[in-house]
Amino acid sequence: MTINCKGELIDLSEPKVMGILNVTPNSFYDGGRYKTDKTILDQAEKMLEQGADFIDLGAYSSKPSAEFVSETEEINRLVPTIDLLLKEFPDVLLSIDTFRASVAKESILAGAAMINDIAGGMLDEKMISTVGELKVPYIMMHMRGNPQTMQMMTTYNDLVKEVLQYFSERIALAREAKINDVIIDPGFGFAKTLEQNYDLMAKLELFNVFEIPILVGISRKSMIYKLIDATAQEALNGTTVLNTIALQKGAKILRVHDVKEAVETRKILKQLAL
């Protein structure tokens, strides 16, 4: 199982770690922490030294009730950051967290390697065709509504069945658009209650039916810290527990704030499999 990033074939037979770098003032965990060139470069260097295979750049918070950010503002946050990172770390593989086709295009043209779309093309009808034209890997996540409305859209007849059906339809559209490398993200925390998130994790192995990579992003989310009566700052241990389970169930990419701990988790599970 491989994906093509800027002409380099990335082998996902050993799971990869994607470090999160938000250049937003309001992300739920690290909002406002990376505002200057120095803080951005320092965090990227730290994650790369700890073993991050990818860095996921976000410039529009997707936390519940996040405020609107214009496309122009999103591009103006992302493109200079891409330039900055590639100048310092020419080989870094950057994923861009956006649901907008225009932002995706400008970011890839600036040198990013893949697109991470929380809406799977549902919030911008041009996204899937644009990614097809750009010939880059595409992470499609399951979500209902948008960041402002998603937590009011958590009623399902059969959550897992409906999420599987969603991916069946979205993957077909991606294939029609000639997107060669599709990655699916079940969307933990997006239009799902705490109980639904754990139901999804318990049945994560069912998503291997598509025979394409699964990305799991549960790092420090409320599904962890609300369950253990803690805060996002206190949710690292819970994150590691769920990342371990996700890898055992077939996840190929872990999207995390804490790269060192995710890399250690992968290393331990690899040793157990020997």
Buried (B, 14 or more C-beta within 10 A) or exposed (E): EEBBBBEEEBEBEEBBBBBBBBBBBEBBBBBEBBEEEEEBBEBBBEBBEBBBBBBBBBBBBBBBEBEEBEBEEBBEBBBBBBEBBBEBBEEBBBBBBBBBBBBBBBBBEBBBBBBBBBBBBBBBEBBBBBBBBBEBBBBBBBBBBBBEEBBEBBEBEEBBEEBBEBBEEBBEBBEEBEBEBBBBBBBBBBBBBBEBBBBBBEBBEBBBEBEBBBBBBBBBBBBBBEBEEBEBEEBBEBBBBBBBBBBEBBBBBBBBBBBBBBBBBBEEBEEEEE
